[in-house]
Amino acid sequence: MSIKIQVRSNESLEAALRRFKRSCNTSGVFRLAKENTWHEKRSDYRRRERRERIRTIIRSQRKHQARVRRG
């Protein structure tokens, strides 16, 4: 899994680095690295997964509500 970021013209290095970090975050690179650094108990894993699922559901509901309000 490799992530490539092209530095745009007139873009600062800090902005490119922020874009790189954001793409790493969304692709799950940090999560994979974290998983391999130490053992996570099954209960902690389930709790974390549940929180992430709830977060994505709430996020999608907000998007849906914003679309309904507009149109």
C-alpha positions as CSV (number, residue, x, y, z in Angstrom):
1,M,0.0,0.0,0.0
2,S,1.7,3.1,-1.2
3,I,0.3,6.6,-1.0
4,K,1.6,9.2,-3.5
5,I,1.0,13.0,-3.2
6,Q,2.0,15.4,-5.9
7,V,3.1,18.8,-4.6
8,R,1.0,21.3,-6.5
9,S,2.5,24.5,-7.9
10,N,2.4,27.3,-5.4
11,E,1.7,24.9,-2.6
12,S,3.6,25.0,0.6
13,L,5.3,21.9,1.9
14,E,3.2,22.0,5.0
15,A,0.0,21.9,3.0
16,A,1.2,18.9,1.0
17,L,2.2,17.2,4.2
18,R,-1.3,17.8,5.6
19,R,-2.8,16.3,2.5
20,F,-0.5,13.3,2.8
21,K,-1.4,12.7,6.5
22,R,-5.1,13.0,5.6
23,S,-4.8,10.5,2.8
24,C,-2.9,8.1,5.1
25,N,-5.6,8.5,7.8
26,T,-8.5,7.7,5.4
27,S,-6.7,4.8,3.8
28,G,-6.0,3.2,7.2
29,V,-2.2,3.1,7.1
30,F,-1.9,4.4,10.7
31,R,-4.5,1.9,11.8
32,L,-2.6,-1.0,10.3
33,A,0.7,0.2,11.9
34,K,-1.0,0.5,15.2
35,E,-2.5,-2.9,15.0
36,N,0.9,-4.5,14.5
37,T,2.6,-2.6,17.3
38,W,0.8,-4.3,20.3
39,H,-1.9,-6.8,21.0
40,E,-5.4,-5.5,21.5
41,K,-7.8,-7.3,23.7
42,R,-10.9,-8.6,21.9
43,S,-13.2,-6.5,24.1
44,D,-11.2,-3.4,23.3
45,Y,-11.3,-4.2,19.6
46,R,-15.1,-4.7,19.6
47,R,-15.6,-1.5,21.6
48,R,-13.4,0.5,19.1
49,E,-15.1,-1.1,16.1
50,R,-18.5,-0.3,17.5
51,R,-17.6,3.4,18.2
52,E,-16.3,3.7,14.6
53,R,-19.4,2.2,13.1
54,I,-21.6,4.6,15.2
55,R,-19.4,7.5,14.0
56,T,-19.8,6.6,10.4
57,I,-23.6,6.1,10.8
58,I,-24.0,9.5,12.4
59,R,-21.9,11.1,9.7
60,S,-23.9,9.6,6.9
61,Q,-27.2,10.7,8.7
62,R,-25.9,14.3,8.9
63,K,-25.0,14.2,5.2
64,H,-28.5,12.9,4.4
65,Q,-30.2,15.6,6.5
66,A,-28.1,18.3,4.7
67,R,-29.2,16.9,1.3
68,V,-32.9,16.8,2.4
69,R,-32.8,20.4,3.7
70,R,-31.3,21.7,0.4
71,G,-33.6,19.9,-1.9
